[in-house]
């Protein structure tokens, strides 16, 4: 009975989502993002990523009981809510089931990541790294791209039985080692501890290079094995925005195999925010390059301040998007980025919607940033929204205000 009710909930949501995907505005937005990401002048594009504040958004409260269906319910509810914001997010008429992977015992590198929790509610945790001595690098697993075909087929069949007549069901078979597990920086910090990595750069650089090289080689191996198996698909574009470009094929869910040079890749090094450009380059970027240069286009940066690292990033041959974060100097970034790359500005959510909501302040901050970045190919992503203080309507109002301001900068 519970499964029947879960499927009913999922089907109702799938029908609403399919209607949204069929709106003419989706094609208009695709065209805008294709041009924008290919450095063709458009109006500034807007993307509000609101999922961090989901506990305050009634429309995102889950009703399914089965964890499998709850995951897909969460996606559908997010998309249906996203449509109400009237930003430039693109909805595609499919739902995706990720493959089940066979990983080394303990995790992707053979070690379990442990954190020491804070005694305070929602407090910060502390690293408890498994690699206490860099000599233990030799104990790291050698990852491979292995899919549990039986479990994957079972999950895909469940989803298709539930909503396959409403939405196409895509299967994500790309390797486990991508996005955060594909940027090296994240796993360096998880395996060794963030503070210790910084000490290692000075005290034991040779062994730290050995660790970074092991991660690079393992990620490259899984990527190459996945490509040989035909497991990179057009559903595997990643760029922290809308992954369209005139140079690349649009996302699809049809299972068609593509080489990596037909895909977007996202890379970042948030853990390197406090080190110099020289150390960032030596210990992370130089190890990321052999991975990301295999892809068609690169989006670089998440929450780290890249103000002083844009010259360094110019060595990435297929770089197309650079993140300009709340901590970054917008004017200095604009001077360096110019119109060579997409200027992906991420305003401070605390100033936008999280700590009060002052429309005049939003207008002023957005206008100042747009003035500073004149001549750049700008899009605006509101992300890391931890709270809207119980007022979800702030998100819709924010999009409207930003659109009113930025339309003057088309």
Buried (B, 14 or more C-beta within 10 A) or exposed (E): EEBEBBBEBBBEBBEBBBEBBEEEEBEEBBEBBBBBBBBEEBBBBBBBBBBBBBEBBEEBEEBBEBEBBBBBBBEBBBBBBBBBBBBBBBBBBBBBBBBBBEBBEEBBBBBEBEEEEEEEEEEEEEBEBBBEEBEBBEEBBEBBBBBBEEEBBEBBEBBBEBBBEBBBBBBBBBBBBBBBBBBBBBBBBBBBBBEBBBEBBEEBEEBBBBBBBBBBBBBBBBBBBBBEBEBBBBBBBBBBBBBBBEEBBBBBBEBEBBEBBBBBBBBBBBBBBEBEBEBBBBBBBBBBBEBBBBBBBBBBBBBBBBBBBBEBBBEBEBBBBBBBBBEBBBEBBBBBBBEBBBBBBBBBBBBBBBEEBEEEEBBEBBBEBBEBBEEBBBBBBBBBBEBBEEEBEBBBBBBBBBBEBBEEBE
